[in-house]
Amino acid sequence: MFVCCYDARETAAGHHKVHDKSELGTRSHFRLETFPRNFKTRLGFLDVKKVTLADAGNYTCRVDFMTSQTMMSLLQLTVHEEIQDLEVFDAYGTMIGKVVGPYKLLSRVMLSCRAYGGHPPPVVRWMDGDRILETSSAQHYSAQSPSERGEAVRVVDVTLHLPGLQRKDNGRDIKCVASNTNLTQEKVRVVTIDMYLPPLEVTVDGLDAPLRAGIEAILMCRSSSLDQNTTIGRGRLLPTPRDNGRALTCTASNPKVKEYSLNSTHTLQVLFAPEVSVRLAPALDPDNIWEKADVYFECVIQANPKETRVIWLHEGRELRGDSDDAMMADHVLVQGQNLVLQRVTRHAQGRYQCRVTNTIDTVTSSATTLNVMFAPECKKPRNETVSVTPNEEVKLNCLVEANPPDVSTFCTFVTSFVYVCTHAHGTDHYGVVFCLGSNKAGKQRLPCMFVISPAGPPEKPKSCTLVNQSPTSLVVTCQPGHDGGLDQHFIATVEDAATRRVVANVTSTSPDLTVEGLAPGRDYLVKVTAVNQKGRSSPFTLEGFALKVAENKINNSSSGESSSLLVMFIAVVVGFVFILTILALATRARLRHRRGHPEVNVDKNKLSTGDEAPLSPSTNASLDEIGDGEMLHTPESHTGPLETLEITAQVTTSAAAFSHAKFISVSFDEDLIGNMECS
């Protein structure tokens, strides 16, 4: 094909002419240059602008000489076109950007890499790093270029098949490389595989040690993967005893793929104080338990750690077994969580608890009440003495304990049965009244007994002691004796120990008496007597009591010397020995004198040698507490003065006991209402 010619004959610059049918058109220009040092050599250049694939082919340079032979030179022009574009498509023909996916595990992936244009036709490869991946055969076809020109170009399409994706393929970069010559730069498209992955590992932090009930714990659910990506979920748990042994599950899941989840399950261990309750054995009816029945209790325990000690309580008192609890039942068996009462008595009723200890705490259960049905029994005391005055009517209060409490009672006096326990005094109605009751559990076995006796003087106060003192006062407290059936009061008489002169006299309805206005530094005798309308008791005497001020005590203790104390001690010992000797001689003489006298028996009392005279029930005063020669106060009855019978009794026991023989005065009226006083 003729392109252009250049006629160098006409002008020095020559004349350039382009052929009308040339495809180069104005894009071509021929120029002739002369070498600077060799004017005979000329070079001809054909410049072509914007070379296209159509410009490729064989070019002939022909030079005609005027005097020489024409010369021709053949030149082949090869045009290389760079790749216009490189695109990646998925299996659905969707163009892919930088990321492909996301895919699930084991998914099959097909990627198509298309190279548009390029001459010579490009070579398209899929590569993983520097490694060429195996692909299908390249397909060549024409298609519209994705460039703005939209012209039809040659397309080279290479497809990559990736079998089941693995966890390691996530984030994997693969590239499509297209190249056709080393004169142009290769084109590369890199795509990253994105995948949905299930959690690799799930752990729970905060359960290394047991939890404590009532103490908040912070738990962390940790999910991790091979790429060190870790997701943490935090939660607060306030454990209760009910949570012990429960399963705690931490679940890590992919919100995009529901089936991609991983669980970590842990059994909670919660430490807590014992939770205890007491219950009767299921076979027992709590409203139908009778005396002599067997009773079984169970202590229901929930504790972690396990209990180390179980104690049974009855009315707050610890049960230890038969040795300490014999009144409750024939046998009391304490066996850990079980309590067995064999053949219970009424003393077994009441509240039962169990006290349980573990390493956390000690807890006592709420009380379970045992209700034992039993026949009526007297409240203590079973025997009660009731003192009455002539023509007095007294109501006897028959107090019994029974379960059920619906009790029917009746009273007997000698052989008479009455249903109202009221005793009307008469001349012959002193004696014993019996009270009996019955309920559904049975009849009362031992009756309540009331001893009806005439009212008399009170008993002597008991256990009088000095509880407080000062230089000018003292406080005496006593236990009252029987009041003789009447209201009593107490008299404290204070005598000077040296002169026997009464220096104070105090009266009180209480057995606690305070005496004031005493002179300091003196020794006193205090006599406490009980008094009622029938007379007075023998006194309780506190002997040898000395009240001294502090200065007297200090002077007396500091002024005495050791020599004077020794002399006093020797004098006391000698005097004591002398008195013992006199008493021994006197006792021996009296014993000899007794051997010649017969025994004396008086009527019903029948006091013989070696016997003691009986005391009246209303008077328990000691015979030793009445001084020799002291006159007795004989009470008068409502009907007149009492007749007094004096009985002399001698007790022949031993020399030491001889001095305790007393006279007994017994007073009687016509109704045989008696009062016995001793002197």
C-alpha positions in Angstrom: 0.0 0.0 0.0 1.4 3.3 -1.0 1.5 5.8 1.8 3.5 8.8 0.7 6.3 10.0 -1.6 8.9 12.6 -1.3 10.4 14.4 -4.3 13.8 15.9 -3.5 14.5 17.2 -6.9 12.6 20.4 -7.0 13.7 22.1 -3.9 16.3 21.8 -1.3 13.7 20.8 1.3 12.0 18.4 -1.0 8.3 18.0 -1.6 6.1 15.7 0.6 2.9 14.2 -0.8 0.6 11.9 1.0 -1.4 9.4 -1.0 -5.1 10.0 -0.9 -6.0 6.5 0.0 -3.5 6.2 2.8 -5.0 5.3 6.3 -2.4 7.3 7.9 -3.7 10.5 6.5 -2.5 13.5 8.2 -1.2 11.4 11.1 2.0 10.7 9.0 4.8 12.9 7.9 8.0 12.1 6.0 11.2 14.0 6.7 14.7 13.7 5.3 17.7 14.6 7.3 21.4 14.9 6.3 24.2 13.9 8.6 26.1 16.9 9.8 29.5 15.5 9.0 28.6 13.6 5.9 26.5 15.7 3.5 26.3 12.9 1.1 24.3 10.6 3.5 20.6 11.3 4.1 18.1 9.6 6.3 14.4 9.5 5.6 11.9 9.2 8.5 8.2 8.4 8.4 6.5 9.8 11.6 3.1 8.4 12.4 1.1 9.8 15.2 -1.5 8.0 17.3 -0.6 4.6 16.0 -3.5 2.1 15.9 -3.7 -1.6 15.4 -4.6 -0.8 11.7 -1.2 0.8 11.3 0.5 -2.5 11.8 1.9 -4.2 8.7 4.8 -4.2 6.2 6.3 -0.8 5.2 8.6 -0.5 2.1 11.0 2.4 1.7 11.9 3.0 -1.9 14.6 5.4 -3.1 15.0 6.3 -6.8 18.2 7.8 -8.0 18.8 9.7 -11.1 21.8 7.9 -12.1 21.7 4.9 -10.0 19.5 1.8 -9.5 16.5 2.1 -7.4 16.8 0.8 -3.9 14.1 -0.7 -1.7 14.0 -1.6 2.0 11.2 -3.6 3.7 10.2 -2.9 7.3 7.5 -4.7 9.4 5.6 -2.6 12.0 4.1 -4.5 14.9 1.7 -2.6 17.1 1.1 -3.7 20.7 -2.1 -2.5 22.4 -2.3 -2.5 26.2 -5.2 -4.1 28.1 -8.0 -1.7 28.4 -9.6 -3.1 31.5 -9.7 -6.0 33.9 -12.9 -7.0 35.8 -13.9 -9.8 38.2 -17.3 -11.4 38.3 -18.9 -14.0 40.5 -20.9 -17.0 39.5 -24.0 -14.9 39.0 -22.3 -12.4 36.7 -22.1 -9.7 39.3 -19.1 -7.5 39.1 -17.0 -7.7 42.3 -15.1 -4.9 43.9 -12.3 -5.5 46.4 -14.2 -8.0 48.6 -15.9 -11.1 47.5 -18.4 -12.8 49.7 -19.3 -13.3 52.5 -19.3 -17.1 52.1 -20.1 -19.8 54.6 -17.8 -22.6 55.5 -17.4 -25.2 52.8 -18.9 -23.0 50.2 -17.8 -23.5 46.5 -16.7 -20.2 44.9 -16.4 -19.5 41.2 -14.7 -16.2 40.1 -14.4 -15.0 36.5 -11.6 -12.6 35.5 -12.2 -10.8 32.2 -9.5 -8.8 30.3 -10.8 -6.3 27.8 -8.7 -5.4 24.7 -5.0 -5.7 24.4 -2.8 -6.8 21.5 -1.4 -9.3 21.3 -4.2 -11.1 23.2 -3.4 -11.0 26.9 -2.6 -13.9 29.1 -4.9 -14.0 32.2 -3.9 -15.8 35.4 -5.3 -16.3 38.9 -2.6 -16.1 41.6 -2.4 -16.6 45.4 0.6 -14.6 46.2 3.3 -15.9 43.9 1.5 -19.1 43.3 -0.5 -19.6 40.1 -3.8 -21.1 40.8 -5.3 -23.8 38.6 -8.0 -22.3 36.4 -10.2 -23.3 33.5 -9.1 -22.7 29.9 -9.3 -19.2 28.7 -12.2 -18.1 26.6 -11.9 -15.6 23.8 -14.8 -13.6 22.5 -15.8 -10.1 21.6 -17.7 -7.9 23.9 -18.4 -4.3 24.5 -15.7 -2.6 26.3 -16.6 -1.3 29.8 -14.7 1.9 28.9 -16.4 5.1 28.0 -15.9 4.4 24.3 -18.1 1.4 24.5 -16.5 -0.1 21.3 -16.4 -3.8 20.8 -13.2 -5.3 21.9 -11.6 -8.7 22.3 -12.2 -10.3 25.7 -10.2 -13.0 27.4 -12.1 -14.7 30.2 -10.5 -17.1 32.8 -12.6 -18.8 35.5 -11.3 -19.8 38.9 -13.0 -22.6 41.0 -12.4 -22.8 44.7 -13.8 -26.0 46.3 -15.2 -25.9 49.9 -13.8 -22.9 51.7 -12.1 -23.4 55.0 -11.7 -21.2 58.0 -8.2 -20.3 56.8 -9.7 -18.9 53.6 -11.3 -16.0 55.4 -9.5 -12.8 54.6 -7.5 -14.5 51.9 -6.3 -12.2 49.0 -6.3 -13.6 45.5 -5.5 -11.7 42.4 -6.2 -11.8 38.7 -3.1 -10.8 36.6 -3.4 -10.0 32.8 -0.3 -9.2 30.6 0.4 -9.3 26.9 3.9 -7.8 26.4 6.7 -6.5 28.3 6.2 -3.2 26.5 3.1 -2.5 28.6 2.4 -2.8 32.3 0.4 -5.8 33.4 -3.0 -5.2 35.0 -3.9 -6.7 38.4 -7.2 -7.0 40.3 -7.0 -8.1 43.9 -10.1 -9.5 45.7 -10.4 -10.5 49.4 -12.5 -13.5 50.4 -14.9 -12.7 53.2 -16.6 -15.5 55.2 -19.1 -16.1 57.9 -17.4 -18.1 60.5 -18.8 -19.9 63.6 -17.0 -19.1 67.0 -13.9 -21.0 67.5 -13.8 -21.1 71.3 -16.1 -19.9 74.1 -15.0 -19.6 77.7 -16.5 -18.2 80.8 -14.4 -16.2 83.2 -15.4 -15.7 86.9 -16.3 -19.2 87.8 -12.8 -20.4 88.8 -14.0 -20.4 92.5 -17.4 -21.1 94.0 -19.8 -18.2 94.2 -21.3 -17.0 97.5 -25.0 -16.5 97.8 -26.0 -12.9 98.1 -22.7 -11.6 96.8 -22.8 -10.2 93.2 -20.4 -11.8 90.7 -19.2 -10.4 87.4 -19.0 -13.0 84.7 -17.4 -12.7 81.3 -18.3 -14.8 78.2 -15.3 -14.7 75.9 -15.4 -15.9 72.2 -12.1 -16.1 70.3 -10.9 -17.1 66.8 -7.6 -18.0 65.1 -6.9 -14.5 64.1 -6.9 -13.5 67.8 -10.2 -11.7 67.3 -11.9 -11.8 70.7 -15.5 -10.8 71.6 -16.4 -10.4 75.3 -19.8 -10.2 76.8 -20.1 -9.2 80.5 -22.9 -10.0 82.9 -23.8 -9.5 86.5 -25.1 -12.4 88.6 -26.5 -12.2 92.1 -26.6 -15.9 93.1 -29.1 -17.5 95.4 -29.1 -20.9 97.1 -31.5 -22.0 94.4 -28.8 -21.4 91.8 -26.5 -24.1 93.2 -26.2 -26.9 90.7 -27.9 -25.0 87.9 -26.3 -24.9 84.5 -25.0 -21.5 83.2 -24.6 -21.4 79.4 -22.6 -18.8 77.5 -23.6 -18.8 73.8 -21.5 -17.1 71.1 -23.3 -16.8 67.8 -23.0 -15.1 64.4 -26.1 -12.9 63.9 -25.8 -13.3 60.1 -25.9 -17.1 60.3 -28.2 -18.5 63.0 -26.7 -22.0 62.8 -23.2 -20.6 63.6 -23.3 -20.7 67.4 -21.1 -22.2 70.1 -22.0 -22.9 73.7 -20.0 -23.2 76.9 -22.0 -24.7 79.8 -20.9 -24.7 83.4 -22.5 -26.0 86.6 -22.8 -23.3 89.2 -21.4 -24.0 92.6 -23.0 -21.6 95.1 -21.9 -21.6 98.8 -24.7 -20.6 101.2 -25.7 -20.9 104.9 -27.9 -23.8 105.8 -31.6 -23.6 105.0 -33.4 -25.8 107.5 -36.9 -26.7 108.5 -38.4 -29.3 110.9 -41.2 -31.6 110.0 -43.0 -34.6 111.5 -42.8 -37.9 109.8 -45.4 -38.0 107.0 -47.1 -41.0 108.6 -48.0 -39.0 111.8 -51.1 -37.0 112.2 -49.9 -33.9 114.1 -53.4 -33.4 115.7 -53.7 -37.0 116.9 -50.6 -37.8 118.9 -51.2 -39.5 122.3 -49.0 -40.3 125.2 -47.0 -43.5 124.7 -46.9 -43.0 121.0 -43.6 -43.0 119.0 -42.8 -39.6 117.3 -40.3 -39.0 114.5 -38.9 -35.7 113.4 -36.8 -34.9 110.4 -34.6 -31.9 109.9 -34.7 -30.9 106.2 -31.4 -29.3 105.3 -30.2 -27.5 102.2 -26.6 -26.4 102.6 -23.4 -26.0 100.6 -20.9 -26.9 101.8 -22.4 -29.8 103.6 -23.4 -29.4 107.2 -20.8 -30.2 109.8 -23.1 -30.3 112.9 -26.8 -30.8 113.6 -28.3 -30.0 117.0 -31.9 -30.7 118.1 -33.6 -28.2 120.5 -36.8 -28.6 122.6 -38.1 -25.3 123.8 -34.6 -23.8 123.2 -32.8 -26.6 125.2 -30.4 -28.9 123.4 -31.5 -32.5 123.3 -28.7 -35.0 124.1 -30.4 -38.3 124.4 -31.8 -40.7 127.1 -29.5 -39.6 129.9 -30.7 -35.9 129.9 -34.2 -36.2 128.5 -35.7 -39.2 130.2 -38.9 -37.3 131.2 -39.9 -36.7 127.6 -40.0 -40.3 126.5 -38.8 -43.8 127.3 -36.0 -43.3 124.7 -34.7 -40.2 123.0 -32.6 -40.9 120.0 -30.7 -38.1 118.3 -29.3 -39.3 115.0 -28.1 -36.4 112.9 -31.0 -35.2 110.8 -33.5 -37.5 112.6 -35.0 -37.3 116.1 -36.9 -40.3 117.5 -39.0 -40.1 120.7 -40.2 -43.5 121.8 -43.3 -43.6 124.0 -43.6 -39.9 124.5 -45.0 -38.3 127.7 -46.7 -35.0 128.0 -43.3 -33.4 128.8 -42.4 -34.0 125.1 -44.9 -31.5 123.8 -43.6 -28.1 122.8 -41.6 -26.5 120.1 -38.8 -28.4 118.3 -36.0 -26.9 116.2 -32.9 -28.1 114.6 -29.7 -26.0 114.5 -27.4 -26.7 111.6 -23.8 -25.5 111.1 -21.6 -25.4 108.1 -18.5 -23.4 107.2 -20.7 -20.4 106.2 -22.9 -19.9 109.2 -25.1 -21.5 111.9 -28.8 -21.4 111.4 -31.7 -22.4 113.6 -34.9 -23.5 112.0 -38.3 -22.2 112.7 -40.2 -24.1 115.4 -42.5 -27.1 114.8 -44.9 -27.7 117.6 -45.6 -31.2 118.9 -49.0 -31.5 120.5 -49.3 -34.5 122.8 -52.8 -35.5 124.0 -52.7 -36.5 127.7 -55.1 -37.0 130.6 -55.4 -34.3 133.3 -52.6 -33.9 135.8 -52.2 -31.6 138.7 -50.1 -28.5 138.3 -47.4 -28.5 140.9 -47.8 -28.6 143.9 -50.2 -31.6 143.8 -50.8 -31.2 147.5 -51.9 -27.8 148.7 -52.7 -26.8 152.3 -55.6 -24.4 152.8 -55.9 -22.8 156.1 -59.4 -21.6 157.2 -60.9 -19.7 160.1 -64.1 -20.8 161.7 -67.3 -20.3 159.6 -65.2 -19.3 156.6 -66.2 -20.6 153.1 -63.2 -21.2 150.8 -63.2 -21.9 147.1 -60.7 -24.5 146.0 -59.0 -23.8 142.7 -58.4 -27.1 141.1 -55.6 -26.4 138.5 -54.8 -29.2 136.1 -52.8 -29.5 132.9 -54.5 -31.4 130.1 -54.6 -31.8 126.4 -57.1 -31.4 125.0 -58.0 -28.7 127.5 -61.7 -29.6 127.6 -61.7 -31.1 131.1 -64.5 -32.3 133.3 -63.6 -32.1 137.0 -65.3 -33.3 140.3 -64.2 -33.2 143.9 -64.5 -35.6 146.7 -64.4 -35.0 150.5 -63.9 -38.3 152.3 -66.5 -40.3 150.4 -68.7 -37.5 149.2 -68.6 -36.4 145.5 -69.2 -32.7 144.7 -68.8 -30.9 141.4 -68.2 -27.4 142.8 -65.0 -27.4 144.8 -66.2 -25.2 147.6 -65.5 -26.0 151.2 -67.9 -24.7 153.8 -66.3 -24.7 157.3 -68.0 -26.8 159.9 -66.9 -28.3 163.2 -66.0 -31.6 161.6 -65.0 -30.7 158.1 -61.2 -30.4 158.5 -59.6 -33.0 156.3 -58.6 -33.7 152.7 -60.4 -32.8 149.5 -59.5 -34.6 146.3 -60.0 -33.1 142.8 -60.1 -35.4 139.7 -60.5 -34.5 136.0 -61.0 -36.3 132.7 -60.8 -35.5 129.0 -60.7 -37.4 125.7 -57.2 -38.7 126.6 -58.5 -40.4 129.8 -59.1 -39.9 133.5 -56.7 -38.3 135.9 -54.5 -40.9 137.6 -53.4 -39.0 140.7 -55.9 -36.5 142.1 -55.1 -33.0 143.3 -55.3 -32.8 147.0 -56.3 -30.0 149.3 -55.5 -30.3 153.0 -58.1 -28.2 154.9 -56.5 -27.1 158.2 -57.3 -24.4 160.7 -55.5 -21.1 160.4 -52.7 -20.6 162.8 -49.6 -18.5 163.5 -47.2 -18.1 160.7 -44.0 -20.1 160.2 -40.6 -18.7 161.2 -38.9 -16.7 158.4 -36.2 -18.6 156.6 -32.7 -17.8 155.3 -32.4 -14.3 156.7 -29.2 -12.6 155.6 -27.6 -9.2 155.9 -27.5 -7.7 152.4 -26.3 -4.2 153.1 -24.8 -2.1 155.9 -23.5 1.3 156.8 -22.2 2.9 160.0 -25.8 3.8 161.0 -28.1 1.4 159.1 -28.5 -2.2 157.9 -30.7 -4.1 155.5 -32.0 -7.7 156.2 -33.8 -9.9 153.7 -35.5 -13.2 154.5 -37.5 -15.9 152.8 -41.1 -16.0 154.2 -42.5 -19.2 155.7 -46.1 -20.4 155.6 -48.4 -17.6 156.5 -50.7 -19.8 158.6 -53.6 -19.1 156.3 -53.7 -15.4 157.1 -52.0 -12.2 156.0 -48.7 -11.8 157.8 -46.2 -9.0 158.4 -42.7 -9.0 159.6 -41.0 -7.3 162.6 -37.3 -6.7 163.0 -36.1 -6.1 166.6 -32.6 -4.8 167.1 -31.0 -5.3 170.5 -27.7 -4.0 171.8 -25.6 -7.1 172.2 -24.0 -5.9 175.4 -27.0 -4.6 177.3 -29.8 -6.5 175.6 -31.6 -3.2 175.3 -33.9 -2.9 172.3 -32.7 0.0 170.2 -34.9 -0.3 167.1 -38.1 -1.9 166.0 -39.2 -2.0 162.3 -42.4 -3.5 160.9 -43.0 -4.3 157.2 -45.3 -6.4 155.0 -42.2 -7.5 153.1 -39.5 -9.8 154.4 -37.0 -7.2 153.3 -36.4 -4.8 156.3 -34.3 -1.7 156.6 -33.2 -0.5 160.1 -31.8 3.1 160.4 -30.6 5.4 163.2 -28.1 2.9 164.7 -25.1 4.1 166.7 -21.8 3.3 164.9 -19.2 1.0 166.4 -21.7 -1.2 168.4 -22.6 -4.9 168.3 -26.2 -5.8 167.7 -28.6 -8.7 167.6 -31.3 -8.6 164.9 -34.4 -10.8 165.4 -36.9 -11.2 162.6 -40.4 -12.4 163.5 -43.5 -13.2 161.3 -46.9 -12.1 162.8 -50.5 -12.7 161.8 -53.9 -12.6 163.6 -53.2 -16.0 165.2 -49.9 -15.1 166.7 -46.3 -14.8 165.9 -43.5 -17.1 164.9 -40.3 -17.8 166.7 -37.7 -15.2 165.7 -34.8 -15.7 163.3 -31.7 -14.2 165.0 -28.7 -12.8 163.4 -26.0 -12.9 166.1 -22.6 -11.2 166.5 -23.2 -8.5 164.0 -21.0 -5.4 164.5 -21.3 -2.0 162.9 -18.2 0.1 163.1 -17.1 3.2 161.3 -14.0 3.1 159.2 -11.9 5.2 161.7 -12.7 2.8 164.5 -11.7 -0.2 162.4 -8.5 1.4 161.4 -7.6 2.5 164.9 -8.4 -0.9 166.4 -6.4 -2.8 163.8 -3.4 -0.5 164.0 -3.2 0.0 167.8 -3.2 -3.7 168.6 0.3 -5.4 169.0 1.2 -8.9 168.2 1.8 -9.7 171.9 -1.7 -8.6 173.0 -3.3 -10.7 170.2 -1.4 -13.7 171.4 -2.5 -13.2 175.0 -6.1 -12.9 173.9 -5.9 -16.1 171.7 -4.4 -18.1 174.7 -7.1 -16.9 177.0 -9.9 -17.9 174.6 -8.4 -21.4 174.1 -8.0 -21.9 177.9 -11.6 -20.7 178.5 -13.0 -23.0 175.8 -11.2 -26.1 177.3 -12.4 -25.2 180.7 -16.1 -25.0 179.5 -15.8 -28.3 177.7 -14.5 -29.9 180.8 -17.4 -28.6 183.0 -20.0 -29.7 180.4 -18.5 -33.2 180.2 -18.7 -33.6 184.0 -22.2 -32.2 184.2 -23.4 -34.5 181.4 -21.9 -37.5 183.0 -23.7 -36.7 186.3 -27.0 -36.3 184.6 -26.7 -39.5 182.8 -26.2 -41.3 186.1 -29.2 -39.6 187.5 -31.5 -40.7 184.6 -30.8 -44.3 184.9 -33.0 -44.4 188.1 -36.1 -42.7 186.5 -38.8 -44.5 184.4 -40.0 -43.4 180.9 -43.0 -41.1 180.6 -45.8 -41.8 178.1 -48.5 -39.1 177.7 -51.8 -40.1 176.1 -51.8 -40.2 172.4 -48.3 -38.7 171.9 -46.6 -41.7 173.5 -43.2 -40.1 174.0 -40.8 -42.8 174.9 -37.1 -42.8 175.4 -35.3 -41.8 172.1 -38.4 -40.3 170.5 -39.0 -36.7 169.6 -42.3 -34.8 170.0 -44.1 -34.1 166.7 -44.7 -30.6 165.6 -47.9 -28.9 164.5 -48.3 -28.7 160.7 -48.8 -24.9 161.0 -45.6 -24.4 162.9 -42.2 -25.5 161.7 -40.1 -23.4 164.1 -36.9 -25.1 165.3 -36.8 -26.1 169.0 -33.4 -24.7 169.3 -34.5 -21.2 168.4 -36.5 -20.6 171.5 -34.6 -19.6 174.6 -35.0 -21.2 177.9 -37.6 -19.6 180.1 -39.2 -17.7 177.2 -43.0 -17.4 177.5 -45.2 -18.5 174.6 -48.0 -16.5 173.2 -51.0 -18.7 173.1 -53.6 -17.5 170.5 -57.3 -17.5 171.3 -60.0 -19.0 169.2 -63.2 -17.2 168.1 -65.1 -19.2 170.8 -62.9 -18.4 173.8 -59.6 -19.2 175.3 -58.0 -22.5 174.5 -57.4 -25.2 177.0 -53.7 -25.9 177.5 -52.3 -29.3 178.2 -48.6 -29.4 179.1 -46.7 -32.5 178.4 -43.2 -33.1 179.6 -41.1 -35.4 177.4 -37.6 -36.5 178.1 -35.4 -37.9 175.3 -32.8 -40.4 176.4 -30.4 -40.7 173.5 -26.9 -39.5 174.3 -25.1 -37.0 176.3 -24.8 -34.6 173.4 -28.5 -34.8 172.6 -29.7 -34.4 176.1 -29.6 -30.6 176.0 -32.1 -30.6 173.1 -35.1 -32.0 175.2 -37.9 -29.4 175.1 -41.4 -28.9 176.5 -44.3 -29.2 174.2 -47.5 -27.2 174.7 -50.5 -28.4 172.8 -53.7 -26.3 172.8 -57.1 -27.7 171.9 -60.7 -26.3 171.6 -63.9 -28.2 171.6 -63.6 -28.7 167.8 -60.2 -30.2 168.0 -58.7 -27.1 166.3 -55.2 -27.2 167.5 -52.1 -25.1 167.5 -48.8 -26.5 168.7 -46.0 -24.3 169.8 -42.7 -25.3 171.1 -40.6 -23.8 173.8 
